[in-house]
Amino acid sequence: MDERQLRILRELGELGSVTAVAEALLVTPSAISQQLRLLQRAIPVPLTERQGRRLVLTDAGQALAGAAVEVETALARARHAVEEFVGRPDGEVSVAAFHSAGAAFFPLLLKALAATPGRPVARLADEDVPQEDFPRLTREYDIVLAHRLDHAPPWPHTVATTTLLREPLDVAMPADHPLAAKRRVTPRDVADEPWITVHEGFPVLAVIEAIAAATGRRLHLAHRINEFAVVAEVVAAGGGIALMPRWTMRPHPALALRPLSGVQARRHIDALYRPERTARTAVRTVLTELRRAARSIQNRDSDGEETP
């Protein structure tokens, strides 16, 4: 039995005919009769009987119709609770991000949400996973900040996507490195350097592979480190050069960042989420603030910082 069948039984008890119920519910009499037959199959005793031209409820039918009132009342309360939850501007919203995105976006998001009372509460988490695993995280979180390279396949259709940044990846080197004198570097310039790069399965590695393909050389991968803040310290200590995001990493005083020519070196930072999550006002508010944060991150060089 389902809610619709119970409602039909309740209406039949009040109106006394299939035709009257059909008119009240704006369906055909045959549709009403079909639903009554389906309901009767689920109940071991008769629910209706004929009294002349009228179709009336048996004692069992009246008992079930009474229960239908309680069911409809409970469902109405449940719908109202859901509507209140969906419409609440101050609900909790869970947001996960890989490390460099979290470092750049989380502080701006928290400050924006705290600026006005009655806004959503962000529950934050870091998730450093291979690219193909980001969509699965939308089961656990309302919004997931994920990254992929510019030319990588798009995210699957099972998730909705809002692109926050298309961020260049520059070559990071010690400030006193000979290549720091150049305004831009090419794959041939950097092919013989020791590299600090990410583990297998993470997007940045594809740019390293593209450099190797462009030069026909096998690059020396000296260190495997995923966390860019650690990478920056290793580069500063002379451990090699690395690809570094231009906007989401804080400038390091001992490093120089130079754009890379000749290969595609840009990543998307995308907000992934299940479409139904955006039915909530609070989730839509957080997405709006993430877009504002992205503009702030991209434009912060205009506040006096030098763009490579």
N, C-alpha and C positions, 0 to 999 in steps of 0.2 A: 504494500500500500504506500501511497505517497500523499503529499499535501493536497494536490489537486483533487484526487479521488475523495479524500476526507471532506474537502469543501463541498464537492458535489453532493455527497451524502447529507451533509448538514443542510444545504439549500433544499434538497428534496424533502426533508422532514418539515421544512417550513412552507414550501410552495405546493407540494403534493402532486406534481406531474413533471415528467421529463421535459415536455415542451416549455413549461414555465421556467424550469431551471436553465434550459438552453437559451431562452430569451434573456434571462437575467445575466448569464455569463457570456453572452454574445458569441455562442457557438451553435453548431447544428444539433438537433435531437439525437442523431445517430452517434455523434461524438460523445454525448452524455451517456447514452446507453452502453457504448463500448467501455467507457471508464467504470461504469457500475459493474459490468460483467468482470472486468479485470480485478476490481476490488473484491467481488464476491468469491472469486477463485482463491483469494488469500485467507478467507474466513470460513471456518468449518460449519457455521450455522447460517440460515437465511437472514439476510439483512432487510429485505423488502417483501411486501405481499400486496396483492390486489384487493381493494375494497371498492367494488363497482368499477367506476372509471378512474378512480384515484389509485396511485401507487404510494403506499404508505410504508413507514418503517416498522419492522418488528421490534420486540423488546431489545434484541441484540443490536439492531440497527440504531435504535434510540440511544443505547449505551455508547455505541461507537461515535454517533453524531455528537453526543455530549463531550466525548474525549476530543473530537475534532475541534471544538471550541477552545479547549485548553491548548491544543497543538497550535492553532492559528494565533492565539494570544502569545504563546512562547516564541513563535517565529517572528511575530511583529516586534516583540521586545528585542529579539536577536538582531533583526534588521536595523532597528533604531540604534542599538549599541554599535553595530558596524558602521552605520552612517556617521555617528558621533566620532568613532575612531578615525575613519577616513577623513573627516573634515577638520579634525583637531590640528591647529597650526603648531602646537607645542609638543607633539609626540616624539618618541625616541626614534632616531634613524641610525642604522648601523652602516658604517663606511669602512671599507678595507682599501689599502693601497700598498703598492710596492714601495721600497724604502725611500728612494729619492723623491717620489711623488708625495709620500706622506710627509717628508721633511718640509717640502715646499707648500703643500696645500693645507695640511692640518692646522698649523697656527693661524693662517688667514681665515679658515672656516670657523674655528672656535671663536676668534675675535668678532667676526661678523655676526654669529649667532648670539653671542653674549651682549651685543650692543643694544638689543631691543628686548624687553620682557615679552614672554609669551611666544617665543620662537622655538623651533625644534631643539632637542638635546641630541648631540652627536655622540654615538658610541663608536670609538675608533679602534682599528686593529691594523697591524702590518702583516702583509702576506707576500712573501717573495717566492713566486712559483714560476715554472716554465710557462711560456706564452699560451700553450694550448690548455692550460689548467685554469686560466682566469675565468672563463665563462662558467665553470662549475661552481666557483665561489659565490655566484649570485643566488645559489640555494640558501647560503648562510647569511648573506649580507644584503641590505637594501641597495647599496651602491658599491661597485668595485672599481677602483682606479687601476687600469691595466695599460700596458705599453706593447706596441708592435712597431716594426719598421715600416717606413713609408710605402715600400713596394711589397710588403707581406700580404698574404690573403686576408680578406676582411673577416671580422668576427662572425660566428655562425648566426643564423636567423633566429635561433632560440633566445637571443638576448637583444635588447635595444641598446643603442650606442649614442652617446653624445661626445663628440671630439672636443677636448678641452684645449690641447696644445698640439702643434706640429713643431717639434723642438729639434733644432740642429744638434748634431753630435760633433764636437770639435776634438782635435787632437790635443791632449794635455801633456805638457813636458815641463821639466824644471825651467825656471825663468832664465837661467844662464845657459840653457842648451843652445847649440849653434842654430838649430832650426827656429828658435824663437825670434831671430832677426827677420824671418820671412813674414809677410802679411797673410799668406795662405801656404799650405803644404799639399803636395801631391802624393799619390800612392808610392811613386818611385822614391820620393824623399824619405818616407818612413818605413820602407819595406825591410831594411836591414837593422832596424832598431829592435831591442827586446821589448816585448809587449806585455802589458798587464791587462787581462781580459776576463770575461765572465765564464761561468761554467756552461757546459753543453745544454742546449735547449732554451737559452735566454737570448732575446732578440739581438743584442749588440753584437753577438758573435758573427752574425751574417755579414756585417760590415767588414770585420776582420777578414772573413773569407773572400769578400769582394776585392779587398786590397791585394790579397794574395793572387787572385785570378787576374787582376789588372796588370800585375807586374810579372806574373809567371814565376813567382818565388814562393817558397814555403817560409812563412813567418815564424820567428822564434817567440813562442808563447812562454814567457818566463814565469808568470804568476797567474793564478786563477782566483779572482776575488770579485764577488758580486756587489758588495756594498761600496758605492762611489766615495763615501767619506774616507773609507780605509784606502781605496785606490789612490785618492789624492795624496794621502800621507806617504804611500809607497813611492809614488812618482816623485814627490818632493825629496825623498831620501835617495833618489837616484836609481830606483829599482826598475825603471823602464818608462815607456810612454803608454798612454791609454786613450781610449775614447771617453769623452766626458760630456754630459748634457750641458747645454749652454745656459739655460735659464733656471733649472730646478736645483742646481748645486750652488752653494754659497761660494763666492770667489775665495781662492786660496792665495795668500800673499807670496808663496814660493813657487807658484805655477804660472805658466803662460798657456793660454788656449788659442789655437789657430784653426780656422776653418779648413776643411779637407775638400780639395777639388778632385774631379775625375771619377768619383763613385758616389752613389746615393748614401748620404749619412744623415738621416733624419728619422725621428721616431714620432709616432702618434702617442699621446697620452689621452686615453678614452675613459669615459665613465660608462661602465656596463651595468645593466640592471634588467630585471624581468619587467616587461611592460606593465603588468598589473600592479606593480609596486607604486607606479606614479599616479595611481588613483588617490593616494594619500597626499593631502595638502603638505604635510611635513616633508615628505620625500621630494616633492616638486620644489619646495623652498630651498632644500639643501642643494639640489642640482643648480638652481639659480645662483646660489652663493659660490658654488664651485666654478661656474662660468665666470663670475666676477673675479674670483681669485686667479683664474687663468689669465685674464686680461692684465691684472696687476703684476703677475709674475713675468709676463712677456714684456711689459712696458717699464719694468723697474729700471732698465738701463737709462731711461730718459731722466731719472732722478740724480744723475751724476756719475753713474758707473760707466766704464768704457766697454763698448761692445767689441768683441774680437773682430 
